[in-house]
Amino acid sequence: MKRVDLIKEIAAEFELIANRLSETEVATVASVVELEPQHLAEIAKRAQKLTGSKNVKLKTVIDKSLLAGIIIRIIEEFGALFIKARICPSKGGDRFQL
């Protein structure tokens, strides 16, 4: 069992190194329900703009403890950035307001 834990740690460290080399920032997006692809694309675009990184990789989490909206957590080298957002209806369809 200890070997399995060790493999998980090695895989996590490998992912960190690969992300650094490819200038990829990982953002965790928590929401009450599964988000639509267009919403995820907009979140990635805005996270990329906020961090200035070349690429953004999203990991989605369903969090039933949230009442509404989403929480985006971006871990950068020198700290963490938390963003709360909500979906606002607009003329062109639903949009995120950060």
Steps between C-alpha positions, in 0.01 A plus 500: 500500500790735569621456142164615364521816710854557378390465137224757558755744643736444207216556250397824675859628499538405133183696417635807683828487309325443165268796567793726587689404185195555278407824681164353599305624799254259663169641623244309704141602429242406763131525420171347614426352157705396200592804291437533129803486265456866398509605867817299559658657192423850629634415846824370345533813286453732798731296723765517229461877484520534880811283539678594179586135440519345155255221578232430759384152594166476682412235754129497581350404835134466592450660843147454634579729796493804269166674468564654158779631278849360473833522678821500298825418677825566320822401672795705387862463602478774764148454634144415415235703322134438580230641276130492569277531195136488412312437180315806374240486225587721204374562148754257353422220749631429847831668586726483802553807708827488690 
